[in-house]
Amino acid sequence: MNWRFTLPSQNRSPFSRRSFLQLSAAAAALRIASEPMLAAAARTRHSSDGIMIDSNENPLGPSQPARDALAAIIPQGGRYLDNLTDDLLHTFAEQEGLKPDYVHAFPGSTPALHFGVIAFTSAKKSYVTADPGYEAGVHAAEGAQARVVKVPLTKTYAHDVKAMLAAAPDAGLFYICTPNNPTGTLTPHADVEYLVENKPKGSVVMVDEAYIHFCDAPSTLDLVKAGKDVIVLRTFSKTYGMAGLRCGLAVARPELLDKIMEGAGWNFMPVTALVAATASLKDPSLVPERRRINAGIRQETFQWLERNGYPYIPSESNCFLLDTKRPGKEVIDAMAQQKIYIGRIWPVMPTSVRITVGTHDEMQQFQTAFQKVMKGTTAFSLAPPRPARNTRRNGVLPS
């Protein structure tokens, strides 16, 4: 197996100043902020019988082939089965037309995001992201003492790549999440190409495709195949329903993966995650079927919101931003009192809350509870609605 880590040479001291600084940066990155951690920090304690639509989980869970693979591997759970990692990487690489050494497995895609930020940013190389956007990379950048540059989305809620370039000529890493978290909106492939072709020399573009399977948009894996300075992240947490099993992939040229692994060190994968992920990839009906289910429930929810005059940002993912016209935290707390747990807010859009698309029944219960909260018929006391600002920053699109 092609391990991407090195042991210190016997005739070289492993405690040089340079290695110490590298270890310090890696230690900072170990404080990894992930979607479940960020969601937990923003919510009231869950009730055991509550509706959880706050963490962008897939309520369908692992597919049946994945569950069968999980059950079959349990008797071997006491072994380090290194070959299972190779099985996963070769399966993915063959399906995507890549060489296996272009793919590396992680326990979820978040570690790859964090160690990638640590590898390519520093006090002299900025981290550039969208606002609002997934916050985990920001925490890693702060650990690397990098300048964090947040750039507003465009009027169509895509990443504004030209503004990102202009804001950070010193960039080390540009982070693009498409579909975006929390808006669920796409950044066109052509815009990502423009960013790649015009970025500062030595910088990289990291494209997080955690939600790519919920839509028909083209992947940016073609840029990796073309040898560009691009790192693509994939996860089995969303469409594949494996958030609790923790499996993700980083896809890039081997030398870029090597830089990520310098900080990550040896990163052993749980055998349960490996077999479930491999079985999921081999199930040709999984992605199209789950895309259909998610899109149908999402559209039903949007239609209900439109009928009732609640503005939202149209999404192509399993989450969307809903404008509450009042401080979002108040609505989150009021919904929690009805055991409906919705997602967090972003400071740039304080009156918008993120909603995960659950099952049909869960979204029906969400609608009932949300209607009560917005009409003030719950026991929870809400502050008077604030007038919406006449700006795209409050997250409103015409319904």
C-alpha positions, 0 to 999 in steps of 0.5 A: 500500500502506498502510505503517505507518511514518513518516519524521521531518519535515524541520523536526523533529530526529529526535534528541529525548530522547523519540525516543532513549528510543523507539529505546532501547526498540526496540533492547532489543526487537531481542534477540528470544527465539523458540521456536527460540532458547529450544529451542537454549539448552536442548538438547544439540547435535543429531546430523544423524540425530536425532529433533527433537521439542523445538521444536514444529515440524511434521514435515510441512513446507509443504503441496504448494501452498505448495511449488509457490508457493515453487518458482514465486517463486524466479526473482523472488527478486531483486525487492522484490514489495510486492504479495505482502504485500497478497495475503496480508493480503487473503486472510486478511482476506477469510476471517476477515471483517476489513478488511485494515488490521486485519492486519499481516504479520511474519516469524513472530509472535514479532516482533509479540509482542515489539514489542507488549510494548515498545509497551504495557508500561513501568516503570509498566505491568506484563506479565502472563503464565501460569506456565508459559507461553511465555517470549518476552514476558518477555524483551521486558518486561525490555527495557522495564523492565516488572514481570513478573507470572507467575500460576499456571495453574488446576487445569485448566491454563487461564489464571487470568484473575481471578488475573491481574487481581488480581495486576496492577492496573497491567497494560499487557499481558496475554498469553494463549497458547491452546492454551498453550505448553508445556501445550497446554491451552485457556483458555475463550473466556468467560475471555478475554472476562472478562479483556477486560471487566475489565482496567485502562483503557488496557491490552491483551489479547494472545492468541497463537493459534499453536496454535489450528488443532490444536484445534476451539476458537473463535478470539478474532478476534470480539473484534477485530471487536467493537473490543475492546482485543485483539491476536491473533497467528497464525503459519504455523510450526505447523500450516502447517509453515513454521517455517523460512520465518518468516511470522506475523500480528498482528490488531487495530484499526489504532490498536493495530497502529500502536503496535506498528509505532512500535517495529518500523519498516519490516518487509519480508517475504521473498517466499518466506514470503508466497507459501507462506503465501497458498497455504496459506490457499487450501488448504481441506484443509490445516488439517483434515487436519493437525489429524486427523494430529496428534490421532491421533499425539498420542492414540496417544502418550497411550495408550502413556504411560497403559499404562506409568504415565507421567503427563502433562498432556492437550493439544489442541496439538502439544506436551504436558508429561510428568512424569519424576518426576526432574529434567527436565534429566537426562532431556533429556540421557539422551534426547539420548545416544540422539539423541532431542531433547526439549523444555526444562523450566520452573522452576515444574515442574522434573520435567516436560519438553515433548514435541513431537508428531512423526510416527508413526515418530518417536514410536515411537522416542521411546517406545523411548528414553524407556522405556530412560531411565526404566528405567535401562537406558541408559549415562547415570547418572540421579539417583534419582527424587524423590518427586512433590510433592502439588501441581498445580505438578509437572504431574501429572494422573491418567492 
